[in-house]
Amino acid sequence: MSEAGGGRGFGSSVPQRAPWSLVAATAALCLVSATSVWTAGASPMSREEKQKLGNQVLEMFDHAYGNYMEHAYPADELMPLTCRGRVRGQEPSRGDVDDALGKFSLTLIDSLDTLVVLNKTKEFEDAVRKVLRDVNLDNDVVVSVFETNIRVLGGLLGGHSLAIMLKEKGEYMQWYNDELLQMAKQLGYKLLPAFNTTSGLPYPRINLKFGIRKPEARTGTETDTCTACAGTLILEFAALSRFTGATIFEEYARKALDFLWEKRQRSSNLVGVTINIHTGDWVRKDSGVGAGIDSYYEYLLKAYVLLGDDSFLERFNTHYDAIMRYISQPPLLLDVHIHKPMLNARTWMDALLAFFPGLQVLKGDIRPAIETHEMLYQVIKKHNFLPEAFTTDFRVHWAQHPLRPEFAESTYFLYKATGDPYYLEVGKTLIENLNKYARVPCGFAAMKDVRTGSHEDRMDSFFLAEMFKYLYLLFADKEDVIFDIEDYIFTTEAHLLPLWLSTTNQRISKKNTTSEYTELDDSNFDWTCPNTQILFPNDPLYAQSIREPLKNVVDKSCPRGIIRVEESFRSGAKPPLRARDFMATNPEHLEILKKMGVSLIHLKDGRVQLVQHAIQAASSIDAEDGLRFMQEMIELSSQQQKEQQLPPRAVQIVSHPFFGRVVLTAGPAQFGLDLSKHKETRGFVASSKPYNGCSELTNPEAVMGKIALIQRGQCMFAEKARNIQNAGAIGGIVIDDNEGSSSDTAPLFQMAGDGKDTDDITIPMLFLFSKEGSIILDAIREYEEVEVLLSDKAKDRDPEMENEEQPSSENDSQNQSAEQIASSSQEVDLVDQESPEESSVNSHPESLSPADTDNAASISPPEQNSNPTENHETTSLDGECTDLDNQLQEQSETEEDSNPNVSWGKKVQPIDSILADWNEDIEAFEMMEKDEL
Ligand code: DMJ
């Protein structure tokens, strides 16, 4: 038995230091105390209904886990559309997202402690045996250090934590002898070579067999990592050290955290998204609480809770103040620049930030948590799921949704903090939406596009590790869980680590760290793990009263202007020259540009780039104007790029046994019936002969009145369409002839016309990549009669999908056609991305693409998880539009009055200091300019 296991027990978990013990021992406890306090507001949910929902969660988990075990195990993940395992190397690469897959049965390991939380002890015991029997951690595969840590190391440690708990109870796991912990230790040692940098920040990837340096490793040349990647290790590494007594893990994780802290931008106390692991320079200087940074903040606060180390609380509080000062614009959380924190770096938010309200609950700052959560919930109600990114006026920016659990996590914590049954209703909606839109016969499929309802052949392991835990716990009473959940802390992957680790093997590891440890003043403990009796003194309607003003924030929002004009700028000012009016051939315009410090670079390929050097501006006001101009130009450029794209369409298989549950992402055609303007087309499918559809069909009787399947290639798409139309087909699906192509990995494809008039083509035509096409072809082989629906948005499936003839709504059509305003995930990146089907806006000298300039304030560097193929959606503007900018402005002002910690006066930054801040950016850009030209 492990040292820790032997000494554990609630008695030993009482920490030694008073302030810490107050927080750590009650960290989770404080979250539940309000559940019994609730007396009014949304109608309370009966015990029966809660149990019913809890049972539904159990059934859903069985469906996901059962299908994984049956059809995918020992592969890392289930592919729920094709009902098989995802094995790295055997599927087309999806880029970084595949770095989580190490051929170590990821989903099984990530699910271990979920099984215990969901009371599936017997299954847990079986699962642990399988892990010990089957899992190999020594594969020649390059994995992400971050993902391996949170999912695999965390999964093994969570499994170990609950295994020793069960063993001590005396019924299950009696044979267990710390085997999972030994595996965790083995894995810990495999990850350590990643820390072999002078900074102590880990390399982002490691080869499980060969480490980093050896040539066989195929990794180790990276220079950058994300802040969350380097700053989300301490819980797992410290737990590993404390469970085993091997101090090295906690020391390494502390050293990485110390380095990040040292490198924080001192004037804003913010951190950037990516950092150079050798020099410590910030590579991406934008800063938010979502992708790339999120769990760094989470781990600072939770490290304080788990380890009782005040320095972590002090750091968290320092960052939290900065977040609330600059990033929080209730109910929004918007990225800013670390050097110019009053300047927004984006006009959109990503879905990962949905964890933040949960963290705010742990911090004790309930009000903004309620506000942001409410805003997110309204976005979900609009699209059924939270899109990967959405704009400040709540349009879809990136349309995927990989079944992320962050919103469920925050819902759980808010319910625990407020006891407001409203949050149970929110959970109920999440369950309904998952069953209605994501459930497929073989598991749950990620949404490829929340607007069309199309699926992706993907069920990430975090869905089992996190989603089911939080949903189950949301509806569970104490007696529904076989152990006391309050004795544990959740890692970022929702793995459970026991709080008694705080007093185990404490001799570890402050040595070799650079941070100073000072006594904290009392203000550091304000709010931290609040007593909910104090938070909601006599007002059970507290949470509701905060949500009320935000009730229509999404529905009634109007598309925003491009720029949020900062208070440090002239109020309401616009650049003297608007981006949309600019002509590169107009001498007056060029003169204005010059004044603003913006220069024009003619690239060799004929395109033109804009660069702003703020210090070359005629005055500080002109520099600000230039900044705004550049921001406008970025937005305009990205819109122009995407305006030429049509949104994706959906092919939904409606016949037995699919009944509408499988929705395939389809590419649109620039000709034929526009499905966004007409009702969907429904029909049985038939292969055309010849299959390429390039000549008159020889089997018109087979395709008459049906949807013809045609293979891509050999002639124009329009020609195929005419041939099947002449044979009497009511629609066509062109299937890609590039074997293995898939909408998971390829950008949206749209079929162009033949350059002539295509008005004669009146049937709808859609395009499927080969993988999606083969799902239909396989279905024909198996079931012969396969009926599909071609539409702009999948229809809700009811049990039989019987003879439904719902006209597509006017609004939807309008939305779809307006959806062509589009996103670039990254404005700068798109400069060189041309769809083979389109001419680039950059090929015309008048159409300018802003370069990635020294002006980091106006241009964000490329996103890690950018997806340039997604389209924007324009919100349908039901009812009256409110001026959200003003609303938010007013809210900020109210906040300002009521929150003495927020000193808005500090927002005015002298131009000298702004210019000084920019110097660094300018140097970086000049380097880049050299490279590019
Ligand atoms: C999980 O793997 C973790 O929560 C991580 O911190 C970020 N988000 C994913 C799921 O969305």
Residues whose N, C-alpha, C, O or C-beta is under 5 A from the ligand:
A	BS01	DMJ	S295 R404 P405 F462 T492 E493
